[in-house]
């Protein structure tokens, strides 16, 4: 059951952040979405980075490097 929680969180955050809600531009929610995807679903990370515009690029970059996501792993 707990194995699916990150994926459920991603689905919920996608609805809130990507679908023009009042929270679409929320800095913290965008960061949580990207950082959760780095850990749980790395193939979505580049799409989020390209679509979102209000996240901590430095923190995301550090986490991506730690997870060994160097562009080709996420495409």
N, C-alpha and C positions, 0 to 999 in steps of 0.2 A: 504494500500500500504506500509506504513512504517513498518508494522508488519513483512513483508517478507524480509526486508533489511538485518537483521542479517543472515538469512539463505542463502540469495544470496551472502553475503560477505563470509560465510563459503565455499560455493561452489567454488567461485573464488579463495580463498586462498588455498583450497585443490588442485586446478589445478596448482597453482604456486608453492606450497611448497611440495606437496606429489608426484608430477609426474616428478621428475628429471629435473627441469628447472634450469636456471642459478641462481635462487633465492632459491633453495631448502634448503640451509643451513642458510638462512638469519635469524638472531636472532630476529629481530623485527617482521617479518612476522610470524615466528613460535609462538611467544608470542601472537600476535593478533589473530591467528587462535585458539589457546587453550583458551584464555580468552573470546573470542566471543562465543565459544562452551559452556563454563561454564554457560554463561548467556542464550544462545538461544537453545542449544541442548546438555544437559549434558550427554546423552548416548554415545556421540562420544569422550568425554574427555579422557577416559582411552586408547582408541585406539591411539589418538594423542600422549599422553605421552609415550606410548610404541614405537611408530614409529619415533618420532622426537628426536633429540639429541642436539639441540642448543637453549634452551629456559631458561628463568629465573625460575628455580624450586621453589625458595622461594616465588616469587610473585604469581606463579600459585598455590602453596600450600595454601597461604593465601586466595586467591580468592575462591578456592575450599572449604575451611573451611567456609568462609562467606556464600557460597551458599549451605552449608550443604551437600556437596558431600564427602562421607566417603568411597568410594570404592564400596560398595554394591549398592548405588544409581545410579552408572554409568555403571553397568555391565548388 
